[in-house]
Amino acid sequence: MSKFRKKTKGKQEISTAALPDIVFMMLFFFMVSATIRTVDPKVQTQIPKAEELTKVQRKTLVHEIRVGVPIQSELGSQPKIAVDDHLINLDQIPQWVSNKRDEMPEIYQDQMIILLKADAEVEMGLVADIQEKLKAANARKILYRTLDEIDPS
């Protein structure tokens, strides 16, 4: 008999007994930490038809401005500017842009995109004024929301 015997190697397996617990904890964490936000528009907008379409790749860079007649009649019948869940006036746009930019991660702050949803009946003078305020706030990437249908004529 030999003093030196070969030892048989046992199988080394990874235990998966705790895997369902880990998956459940991760699922619970993401369900609790996720925020589902519904925007309550303060103005009504009838979107004009598109002539050219562009798709945004990173939705987190987009911040929306709506322009239209207020839904609540006690706010008047003149077009108003709505951001997030509240109405603002023209002079508050640069501050709003600054606040939104500060909320973004630093590497994306220069890539901020403003999505302007204006009612088809809003005068271009107001839209031009909004553009000037956005330009003054150094928000130069502006998309205009339209209907997805393109008129072939």
NORNOR-V488804 format. One record per residue. N is the residue number from 1. SS is DSSP state (2 for helix, 1 for strand, 0 for the rest). Layout:
{{N SS} {N SS}}
//
This chain:
{{1 0} {2 0} {3 0} {4 0} {5 0} {6 0} {7 0} {8 0} {9 0} {10 0} {11 0} {12 0} {13 0} {14 0} {15 0} {16 0} {17 0} {18 0} {19 2} {20 2} {21 2} {22 2} {23 2} {24 2} {25 2} {26 2} {27 2} {28 2} {29 2} {30 2} {31 2} {32 2} {33 2} {34 0} {35 0} {36 0} {37 0} {38 0} {39 0} {40 0} {41 0} {42 0} {43 1} {44 1} {45 0} {46 0} {47 0} {48 0} {49 1} {50 1} {51 0} {52 0} {53 0} {54 0} {55 0} {56 0} {57 0} {58 0} {59 2} {60 2} {61 2} {62 1} {63 1} {64 1} {65 1} {66 1} {67 1} {68 1} {69 1} {70 1} {71 0} {72 0} {73 2} {74 2} {75 2} {76 0} {77 0} {78 0} {79 1} {80 1} {81 1} {82 1} {83 1} {84 0} {85 0} {86 1} {87 1} {88 1} {89 0} {90 2} {91 2} {92 2} {93 2} {94 2} {95 2} {96 2} {97 2} {98 2} {99 2} {100 2} {101 2} {102 2} {103 2} {104 0} {105 0} {106 2} {107 2} {108 2} {109 2} {110 2} {111 2} {112 0} {113 1} {114 1} {115 1} {116 1} {117 1} {118 1} {119 0} {120 0} {121 0} {122 0} {123 0} {124 2} {125 2} {126 2} {127 2} {128 2} {129 2} {130 2} {131 2} {132 2} {133 2} {134 2} {135 2} {136 2} {137 0} {138 0} {139 0} {140 0} {141 0} {142 1} {143 1} {144 1} {145 0} {146 0} {147 1} {148 1} {149 1} {150 1} {151 0} {152 0} {153 0}}
//
